[in-house]
Amino acid sequence: MSILIHRLSIAVYVLIVLVAIVLIGYYGLSYYELNLEERFYHTDHKMLKPSGVIGHGLGIVGTLLILVGVFSYMARKRIALFSRIGILKYWLEFHIFLCSLGPVFVLYHTAFKFGGLVAISFWSMVAVVISGIIGRYIYIQIPRTIEGRELSLKEVREDKTNIGELLKEEYSLDEESFQIIVTSALGESETSSRFLLIRLIKKMEQDRRAYKRIDSVLRKNRLSRPKRLRIKRLVINEIVLNRKIGRLAYMQRLFKYWHVAHLPFALVMLIILFVHVVVTFIFGYKWIF
């Protein structure tokens, strides 16, 4: 899959989720904003209530999306028979898409009113979605092959571009400019703040200063714009990779802890979801069948 097609697929995933949120929310807004007692008199109550044609259908579709998203990714990841079907990274993105769209439908299925045992399943689902977003951030911080296999620290270092040698071979820079660019590519040391947001802001400021220094040096050497852009891309990649190497052990450990939090919530959600479906059938709520 080319980079362009991959980016388009991600954009389509995001667009579908946003469109679903907006369209269903717009259609049922006048109903969802009413109190539980007042909804009975709304013209769309029979359609939008959890047991209604639309409400019940949203619950079924949302549940199926979640189940397909969870079990298809698990099968691709853990069953040898499916290990060669597609790239794991793309399966993960499809898993995230289905497990984002599914909860949106389930949320509208509840009509924003839930309690009892189902509430535990719902909030477990919310915890799964939130932890999934956090897990995705941790996942992309760990260098991997295109198939999704996690790289060891040794492999990452072996794959690093020697930016110093590349600059010497392809570009005629004076020694001072060369040293400034190589030093900037190494990146400044990680900030010691305890707060993640402050660390991120400081890192962004460090990167901004580094790019500004490099751009000034390249202009001073009268390099053409395409050459300046190529060198800056090399430096950006080097800075990102150096930071990932610096955080690799921490992120790997954090990812293991994340599994401990993510999987139990998912298991609780699926068990109660199964109980909910069984009880629904027992009480005769069979949608349009």
Sine and cosine of phi, psi and omega as CSV:
sin_phi,cos_phi,sin_psi,cos_psi,sin_omega,cos_omega
0.00,0.00,0.79,-0.62,0.00,-1.00
-0.95,0.31,0.28,-0.96,0.00,-1.00
-0.88,0.48,-0.65,0.76,-0.02,-1.00
-0.90,0.44,-0.74,0.68,0.00,-1.00
-0.90,0.44,-0.63,0.78,0.02,-1.00
-0.89,0.46,-0.70,0.71,0.01,-1.00
-0.91,0.40,-0.61,0.79,0.03,-1.00
-0.91,0.42,-0.64,0.77,0.01,-1.00
-0.90,0.44,-0.65,0.76,0.05,-1.00
-0.89,0.45,-0.68,0.73,0.01,-1.00
-0.89,0.46,-0.64,0.77,0.02,-1.00
-0.91,0.42,-0.67,0.74,0.05,-1.00
-0.84,0.55,-0.77,0.64,-0.03,-1.00
-0.89,0.45,-0.67,0.74,-0.03,-1.00
-0.89,0.45,-0.67,0.74,0.00,-1.00
-0.88,0.48,-0.70,0.71,0.00,-1.00
-0.89,0.45,-0.70,0.71,-0.01,-1.00
-0.91,0.41,-0.67,0.74,0.02,-1.00
-0.89,0.46,-0.67,0.74,0.02,-1.00
-0.88,0.48,-0.70,0.72,0.01,-1.00
-0.87,0.49,-0.73,0.68,-0.08,-1.00
-0.95,0.33,-0.74,0.68,-0.08,-1.00
-0.90,0.43,-0.75,0.66,-0.02,-1.00
-0.92,0.38,-0.65,0.76,0.02,-1.00
-0.89,0.46,-0.65,0.76,0.01,-1.00
-0.92,0.39,-0.68,0.73,-0.03,-1.00
-0.90,0.44,-0.66,0.75,-0.11,-0.99
-0.96,-0.26,0.21,0.98,-0.09,-1.00
-0.83,0.56,-0.73,0.68,-0.05,-1.00
-0.90,0.44,-0.41,0.91,0.02,-1.00
-1.00,0.08,-0.72,0.69,-0.08,-1.00
-0.92,0.40,-0.43,0.90,-0.05,-1.00
-1.00,0.10,-0.08,1.00,0.02,-1.00
-0.99,0.14,0.39,-0.92,0.14,-0.99
-0.93,0.36,0.35,-0.94,-0.06,-1.00
-0.85,0.53,-0.63,0.78,-0.03,-1.00
-0.94,0.35,-0.55,0.83,-0.07,-1.00
-0.99,0.16,-0.33,0.94,-0.08,-1.00
-0.91,0.41,-0.48,0.88,-0.03,-1.00
-0.85,0.53,-0.50,0.87,-0.07,-1.00
-1.00,-0.05,-0.03,1.00,0.02,-1.00
-0.96,0.27,0.60,-0.80,-0.06,-1.00
-0.89,0.46,-0.45,0.89,-0.03,-1.00
-0.98,-0.19,0.25,0.97,-0.06,-1.00
-0.86,0.51,-0.69,0.73,-0.03,-1.00
-0.92,0.40,-0.39,0.92,0.00,-1.00
-1.00,0.02,-0.66,0.75,-0.19,-0.98
-0.99,-0.14,-0.22,0.98,0.04,-1.00
-0.90,0.44,0.40,-0.92,-0.07,-1.00
-0.79,0.62,-0.51,0.86,0.02,-1.00
-0.99,-0.13,0.07,1.00,0.00,-1.00
-0.97,0.23,0.11,-0.99,-0.05,-1.00
-0.87,0.50,-0.76,0.65,-0.01,-1.00
-0.97,0.25,-0.75,0.66,-0.03,-1.00
-0.86,0.51,-0.73,0.68,0.01,-1.00
-0.91,0.41,-0.65,0.76,0.02,-1.00
-0.88,0.47,-0.64,0.77,0.04,-1.00
-0.89,0.46,-0.63,0.78,0.03,-1.00
-0.90,0.44,-0.68,0.74,0.00,-1.00
-0.91,0.41,-0.75,0.67,-0.01,-1.00
-0.89,0.45,-0.70,0.71,0.01,-1.00
-0.87,0.49,-0.67,0.74,0.02,-1.00
-0.89,0.45,-0.70,0.71,0.01,-1.00
-0.89,0.45,-0.65,0.76,0.03,-1.00
-0.88,0.48,-0.70,0.72,0.01,-1.00
-0.89,0.45,-0.72,0.70,-0.03,-1.00
-0.90,0.44,-0.69,0.72,0.03,-1.00
-0.90,0.44,-0.68,0.73,0.00,-1.00
-0.89,0.47,-0.67,0.74,-0.04,-1.00
-0.95,0.32,-0.80,0.60,-0.17,-0.99
-0.98,0.21,-0.48,0.88,0.07,-1.00
-0.93,0.38,-0.65,0.76,0.02,-1.00
-0.93,0.37,-0.65,0.76,0.03,-1.00
-0.89,0.45,-0.64,0.77,0.01,-1.00
-0.91,0.42,-0.70,0.71,0.01,-1.00
-0.90,0.44,-0.56,0.83,-0.08,-1.00
-0.99,0.11,-0.54,0.84,-0.19,-0.98
-0.91,-0.43,-0.31,0.95,-0.03,-1.00
-0.98,-0.20,0.83,-0.55,-0.08,-1.00
-0.86,0.51,-0.54,0.84,-0.03,-1.00
-0.86,0.51,-0.53,0.84,-0.05,-1.00
-0.98,-0.19,0.05,1.00,-0.14,-0.99
-0.91,0.42,-0.34,0.94,-0.03,-1.00
-0.97,-0.23,0.10,1.00,0.00,-1.00
-1.00,0.01,0.97,-0.24,0.03,-1.00
0.94,0.33,0.06,-1.00,0.01,-1.00
-1.00,-0.10,0.71,-0.70,-0.09,-1.00
-0.84,0.54,-0.60,0.80,0.00,-1.00
-0.85,0.53,-0.67,0.74,-0.01,-1.00
-0.95,0.30,-0.56,0.83,0.09,-1.00
-0.89,0.45,-0.64,0.77,0.03,-1.00
-0.89,0.46,-0.68,0.74,0.01,-1.00
-0.91,0.42,-0.62,0.79,0.05,-1.00
-0.92,0.38,-0.62,0.78,0.07,-1.00
-0.87,0.50,-0.71,0.70,0.01,-1.00
-0.90,0.43,-0.64,0.77,0.01,-1.00
-0.88,0.47,-0.79,0.61,-0.03,-1.00
-0.90,0.43,-0.60,0.80,-0.03,-1.00
-1.00,0.09,0.10,1.00,0.21,-0.98
-0.97,-0.23,-0.68,0.74,0.01,-1.00
-0.94,0.35,-0.66,0.75,0.00,-1.00
-0.83,0.55,-0.79,0.62,0.02,-1.00
-0.88,0.48,-0.49,0.87,0.07,-1.00
-0.88,0.47,-0.72,0.69,0.03,-1.00
-0.91,0.42,-0.65,0.76,0.00,-1.00
-0.90,0.43,-0.62,0.78,0.02,-1.00
-0.87,0.49,-0.71,0.71,0.04,-1.00
-0.94,0.33,-0.49,0.87,0.09,-1.00
-0.87,0.50,-0.63,0.78,0.00,-1.00
-0.96,0.30,-0.24,0.97,-0.08,-1.00
0.84,0.54,0.47,0.88,0.05,-1.00
0.89,0.45,0.41,0.91,0.07,-1.00
-0.73,-0.68,0.92,-0.39,-0.02,-1.00
-0.52,-0.86,0.47,-0.88,0.00,-1.00
-0.28,-0.96,0.04,-1.00,0.02,-1.00
0.92,0.39,-0.56,-0.83,-0.06,-1.00
-0.90,0.44,-0.60,0.80,-0.02,-1.00
-0.89,0.45,-0.53,0.85,0.01,-1.00
-0.88,0.47,-0.58,0.81,0.03,-1.00
-0.90,0.44,-0.68,0.73,0.04,-1.00
-0.90,0.44,-0.67,0.74,-0.02,-1.00
-0.89,0.45,-0.76,0.66,-0.03,-1.00
-0.94,0.34,-0.46,0.89,0.14,-0.99
-0.91,0.42,-0.64,0.77,0.05,-1.00
-0.89,0.46,-0.68,0.73,0.04,-1.00
-0.87,0.48,-0.68,0.73,0.02,-1.00
-0.90,0.44,-0.61,0.79,0.03,-1.00
-0.90,0.43,-0.69,0.72,-0.01,-1.00
-0.90,0.44,-0.73,0.68,-0.02,-1.00
-0.91,0.43,-0.71,0.70,0.01,-1.00
-0.92,0.40,-0.49,0.87,0.06,-1.00
-0.91,0.42,-0.64,0.77,0.05,-1.00
-0.90,0.45,-0.69,0.72,0.03,-1.00
-0.90,0.44,-0.68,0.73,0.00,-1.00
-0.89,0.45,-0.60,0.80,0.05,-1.00
-0.88,0.47,-0.65,0.76,0.04,-1.00
-0.89,0.45,-0.70,0.71,0.01,-1.00
-0.90,0.43,-0.65,0.76,-0.05,-1.00
-0.85,0.52,-0.71,0.70,-0.07,-1.00
-0.97,0.26,-0.20,0.98,0.07,-1.00
-0.98,0.18,-0.26,0.97,-0.03,-1.00
-0.99,-0.14,0.90,-0.45,-0.01,-1.00
-0.85,0.53,0.69,-0.73,-0.02,-1.00
-0.65,-0.76,0.29,-0.96,0.13,-0.99
-0.97,0.26,0.18,-0.98,0.01,-1.00
-0.90,0.44,-0.41,0.91,0.05,-1.00
-0.98,0.19,-0.17,0.99,0.03,-1.00
0.98,-0.19,0.02,1.00,0.01,-1.00
-0.96,0.28,0.72,-0.70,-0.01,-1.00
-0.94,0.35,0.74,-0.67,0.01,-1.00
-1.00,0.05,0.56,-0.83,0.09,-1.00
-0.99,0.17,0.26,-0.97,0.02,-1.00
-0.86,0.51,-0.62,0.78,0.01,-1.00
-0.90,0.44,-0.69,0.73,0.00,-1.00
-0.90,0.43,-0.64,0.77,0.00,-1.00
-0.89,0.45,-0.71,0.71,0.00,-1.00
-0.91,0.42,-0.57,0.82,0.03,-1.00
-0.93,0.36,-0.49,0.87,-0.02,-1.00
-0.99,0.11,-0.18,0.98,-0.03,-1.00
-0.90,0.44,0.65,-0.76,0.08,-1.00
-0.98,0.18,0.72,-0.70,0.10,-0.99
-0.99,0.13,1.00,-0.03,-0.12,-0.99
-0.91,0.41,-0.50,0.87,0.03,-1.00
-0.89,0.45,-0.76,0.65,0.02,-1.00
-0.89,0.45,-0.63,0.78,-0.01,-1.00
-0.90,0.44,-0.66,0.75,0.01,-1.00
-0.92,0.40,-0.63,0.77,0.00,-1.00
-0.92,0.39,-0.60,0.80,-0.06,-1.00
-0.97,0.25,-0.61,0.79,-0.17,-0.98
-0.96,-0.28,-0.33,0.94,-0.09,-1.00
-0.75,-0.66,0.64,-0.77,0.01,-1.00
-1.00,-0.07,1.00,-0.05,0.01,-1.00
-0.92,-0.39,0.53,-0.85,0.09,-1.00
-0.95,0.30,0.28,-0.96,-0.13,-0.99
-0.88,0.47,-0.63,0.78,-0.01,-1.00
-0.90,0.44,-0.70,0.71,0.01,-1.00
-0.90,0.44,-0.67,0.74,0.01,-1.00
-0.86,0.52,-0.73,0.69,-0.03,-1.00
-0.91,0.41,-0.62,0.78,0.00,-1.00
-0.89,0.45,-0.70,0.72,-0.03,-1.00
-0.92,0.39,-0.71,0.70,-0.01,-1.00
-0.89,0.45,-0.67,0.74,0.02,-1.00
-0.90,0.44,-0.67,0.75,0.02,-1.00
-0.90,0.43,-0.59,0.81,-0.01,-1.00
-0.91,0.41,-0.50,0.86,0.03,-1.00
-0.92,0.38,-0.42,0.91,0.03,-1.00
0.98,0.19,0.44,-0.90,0.05,-1.00
-0.98,0.18,0.32,-0.95,-0.03,-1.00
-0.90,0.43,0.44,-0.90,0.00,-1.00
-0.88,0.47,0.62,-0.78,0.03,-1.00
-0.96,0.29,0.47,-0.88,-0.12,-0.99
-0.99,-0.15,0.14,0.99,-0.03,-1.00
-0.90,0.44,0.57,-0.82,-0.01,-1.00
-0.98,0.19,-0.30,0.95,-0.08,-1.00
-0.99,-0.12,0.81,-0.59,-0.08,-1.00
-0.86,0.51,-0.70,0.71,-0.05,-1.00
-0.88,0.48,-0.66,0.75,0.01,-1.00
-0.91,0.41,-0.64,0.77,0.04,-1.00
-0.88,0.47,-0.68,0.73,0.00,-1.00
-0.90,0.44,-0.68,0.74,0.01,-1.00
-0.89,0.45,-0.68,0.74,0.01,-1.00
-0.91,0.42,-0.62,0.78,0.03,-1.00
-0.91,0.42,-0.65,0.76,0.04,-1.00
-0.88,0.48,-0.64,0.77,0.02,-1.00
-0.92,0.39,-0.65,0.76,0.06,-1.00
-0.87,0.49,-0.70,0.71,0.01,-1.00
-0.90,0.44,-0.66,0.75,0.00,-1.00
-0.87,0.49,-0.68,0.74,0.02,-1.00
-0.91,0.42,-0.65,0.76,0.00,-1.00
-0.90,0.44,-0.71,0.70,0.00,-1.00
-0.90,0.44,-0.60,0.80,0.00,-1.00
-0.92,0.40,-0.67,0.75,0.04,-1.00
-0.88,0.47,-0.71,0.71,-0.05,-1.00
-0.90,0.43,-0.69,0.73,0.00,-1.00
-0.88,0.47,-0.65,0.76,0.02,-1.00
-0.90,0.44,-0.68,0.74,0.01,-1.00
-0.91,0.42,-0.68,0.73,-0.02,-1.00
-0.92,0.40,-0.62,0.79,0.06,-1.00
-0.92,0.40,-0.60,0.80,0.02,-1.00
-0.89,0.45,-0.55,0.83,0.03,-1.00
-1.00,0.09,0.07,1.00,0.07,-1.00
0.84,0.55,0.66,0.75,0.07,-1.00
-0.99,0.14,0.50,-0.86,0.01,-1.00
-0.92,0.38,0.33,-0.94,-0.04,-1.00
-0.86,0.51,-0.71,0.70,0.04,-1.00
-0.85,0.52,-0.63,0.78,0.02,-1.00
-0.93,0.37,-0.64,0.76,0.02,-1.00
-0.89,0.46,-0.68,0.73,0.00,-1.00
-0.89,0.45,-0.64,0.77,-0.02,-1.00
-0.91,0.42,-0.70,0.71,0.02,-1.00
-0.89,0.45,-0.66,0.75,0.00,-1.00
-0.91,0.41,-0.60,0.80,0.07,-1.00
-0.90,0.44,-0.66,0.75,0.04,-1.00
-0.87,0.49,-0.68,0.73,-0.02,-1.00
-0.92,0.40,-0.68,0.73,0.01,-1.00
-0.87,0.49,-0.72,0.69,0.03,-1.00
-0.87,0.49,-0.64,0.77,-0.02,-1.00
-0.92,0.39,-0.67,0.74,0.01,-1.00
-0.89,0.45,-0.72,0.69,-0.01,-1.00
-0.88,0.48,-0.71,0.71,-0.04,-1.00
-0.92,0.38,-0.65,0.76,0.03,-1.00
-0.88,0.48,-0.63,0.78,0.01,-1.00
-0.94,0.34,-0.61,0.79,0.03,-1.00
-0.91,0.41,-0.62,0.79,0.06,-1.00
-0.89,0.46,-0.68,0.74,0.00,-1.00
-0.90,0.44,-0.50,0.87,-0.04,-1.00
-0.98,-0.22,0.05,1.00,-0.17,-0.99
-0.85,0.53,-0.80,0.60,-0.05,-1.00
-0.87,0.48,-0.66,0.75,-0.01,-1.00
-0.91,0.42,-0.70,0.71,-0.02,-1.00
-0.92,0.38,-0.61,0.79,0.04,-1.00
-0.89,0.46,-0.67,0.74,0.02,-1.00
-0.92,0.39,-0.66,0.75,0.01,-1.00
-0.90,0.44,-0.60,0.80,0.00,-1.00
-0.91,0.41,-0.59,0.81,0.05,-1.00
-0.91,0.41,-0.67,0.74,0.04,-1.00
-0.91,0.42,-0.59,0.81,-0.01,-1.00
-0.87,0.49,-0.67,0.75,0.03,-1.00
-0.86,0.52,-0.61,0.79,-0.01,-1.00
-0.89,0.46,-0.54,0.84,0.00,-1.00
-1.00,0.06,-0.63,0.77,-0.13,-0.99
-0.95,0.31,-0.74,0.68,-0.11,-0.99
-0.91,0.42,-0.70,0.71,0.02,-1.00
-0.87,0.50,-0.66,0.75,0.04,-1.00
-0.87,0.49,-0.68,0.74,0.02,-1.00
-0.89,0.45,-0.65,0.76,-0.01,-1.00
-0.91,0.41,-0.70,0.72,0.04,-1.00
-0.87,0.48,-0.70,0.72,0.00,-1.00
-0.86,0.52,-0.73,0.69,-0.06,-1.00
-0.93,0.37,-0.62,0.78,0.00,-1.00
-0.90,0.43,-0.75,0.67,-0.02,-1.00
-0.94,0.35,-0.55,0.83,0.07,-1.00
-0.87,0.49,-0.68,0.73,0.03,-1.00
-0.89,0.46,-0.71,0.71,0.02,-1.00
-0.87,0.49,-0.68,0.73,0.00,-1.00
-0.87,0.49,-0.70,0.72,0.00,-1.00
-0.91,0.42,-0.69,0.73,0.01,-1.00
-0.88,0.48,-0.73,0.68,0.00,-1.00
-0.88,0.47,-0.64,0.77,0.02,-1.00
-0.86,0.51,-0.70,0.71,0.02,-1.00
-0.92,0.40,-0.64,0.77,0.00,-1.00
-0.87,0.50,-0.63,0.77,-0.01,-1.00
-1.00,0.09,0.08,1.00,0.15,-0.99
1.00,0.04,0.21,0.98,0.02,-1.00
-1.00,0.09,1.00,-0.07,-0.10,-1.00
-0.92,-0.40,0.40,0.91,0.04,-1.00
0.82,0.57,-0.83,-0.56,-0.09,-1.00
-0.99,-0.14,0.04,1.00,-0.06,-1.00
-0.98,0.19,0.00,0.00,0.00,0.00
